[in-house]
Amino acid sequence: MTRIYLSPPEVGDAERAMLLAAFDSNWIAPVGPDIDAFEAELAGRIGLQHAVAVSSGTAGLHLALLLLGVGAGDEVLVPSFTFVATASAVCYLGATPVLVDCSPANWTIDADLVAAELERRARQGRLPAAVVTVDLYGACADYDPLLAACRAYGVPLVEDAAEALGATYRGRAAGSFGAAGILSFNGNKIITTSGGGMLVSASAELADRARYLATQARDPAPHYQHSVVGFNYRLSNLLAALGRAQLGGLDHHIARRRLIQQRYREAFSDLPGIAFMPVPAYGEPNWWLTCITIDPDAFGADRERVRLALEEADIEARPAWKPLHLQPVFTDAPVVGGSACAAVFDRGLCLPTGSALGPADQARVADVVRATAR
Ligand SMILES: *Cc1c(COP(=O)(O)O)cnc(C)c1O
């Protein structure tokens, strides 16, 4: 029996062919036709005009926040319930993340808390420089109230859609809601370039500036000339070719992960104490990861016992994100609420959802979970 991973990449003949075609074309560089095509195809998928391929989602977040004016001494509202990179990018700019609790209804940043915090700060004359939302585990945040609150106070919204390519909110694509959005193609995301990301925006000016800064801020001149400090943040042409093939398979990956969640729901339907991450009525997730919560009293074992039993059976499962306000690195960061996401962390477990996970392997996972119940 082989190890079952949480969310391994699924690549095949299309990926091999496109990667080798790029290799054979000798565009082994951070420029090339596959980058331009990957940007155009991804922008088209999201319904935006502009996309800039970058070396990671984190790099994209860094550029997005920088270009929206976040700087030293600023504060930025960020969900506490997310991967650390969402807040790291704020710190790169010398700004402070203000960690906002999630809504128990959808596990994404609580729109009521954001609105109340913006109102409170407006009265004090210290509005944050930006609000970052995260489309968690492939499900969008609640954008109608979030955008209304941000517009009311003139605060730009950045959408961290790293986990949510292909998801929708009221029919609109994840990634398209902020002044800028970012996607990630890290190895465990719904599509991967082994490492990479994309910054997307409706603004040509923002996208052009991002492309410029991501390419060492090289001015147009025959010699190397620079007027500002830039970054080496571009994606390579080889990886863009891989990304194009993966993007072509996105709908397949979504359908597979959706089916995997359906199977988990069926497998656990008679087990007391297990609940799934809520699926809000306002949109369709991309089903990136299936995350369950385990009520130890009703189920008879806690989340950690289940995780260890899975590990014992050579199956990788992960606790839900440990909230950033409970992370040692952010002990001094301001917090707004925090008990809702702490409760999900206590009970939340992400189960294997790789798109190539077959029924027999998935039954192995479900059987181990079942065996830990009392
Ligand atoms: C993966 C992820 C990132 C970072 O993306 P990288 O491409 O790994 O830099 C940022 N935010 C969230 C919510 C993520 O899940």
The ligand as an SDF file (V2000), in Angstrom:
LIG
                    3D

 15 15  0  0  0  0  0  0  0  0999 V2000
   -0.9000   28.7330   -1.0170 C   0  0  0  0  0  0  0  0  0  0  0  0
   -1.3950   30.0080   -0.4770 C   0  0  0  0  0  0  0  0  0  0  0  0
   -0.6790   31.2010   -0.6200 C   0  0  0  0  0  0  0  0  0  0  0  0
    0.7060   31.2670   -1.1390 C   0  0  0  0  0  0  0  0  0  0  0  0
    0.8920   30.8510   -2.4030 O   0  0  0  0  0  0  0  0  0  0  0  0
    2.3880   30.4170   -2.8720 P   0  0  0  0  0  0  0  0  0  0  0  0
    2.2470   30.2630   -4.3360 O   0  0  0  0  0  0  0  0  0  0  0  0
    2.6940   29.1460   -2.1660 O   0  0  0  0  0  0  0  0  0  0  0  0
    3.3080   31.5190   -2.4970 O   0  0  0  0  0  0  0  0  0  0  0  0
   -1.2480   32.3610   -0.1680 C   0  0  0  0  0  0  0  0  0  0  0  0
   -2.4400   32.3740    0.4310 N   0  0  0  0  0  0  0  0  0  0  0  0
   -3.1560   31.2520    0.6250 C   0  0  0  0  0  0  0  0  0  0  0  0
   -4.4790   31.3480    1.2850 C   0  0  0  0  0  0  0  0  0  0  0  0
   -2.6480   30.0240    0.2030 C   0  0  0  0  0  0  0  0  0  0  0  0
   -3.3290   28.9090    0.4320 O   0  0  0  0  0  0  0  0  0  0  0  0
  1  2  1  0
  2  3  1  0
  2 14  2  0
  3  4  1  0
  3 10  2  0
  4  5  1  0
  5  6  1  0
  6  7  2  0
  6  8  1  0
  6  9  1  0
 10 11  1  0
 11 12  2  0
 12 13  1  0
 12 14  1  0
 14 15  1  0
M  END
$$$$
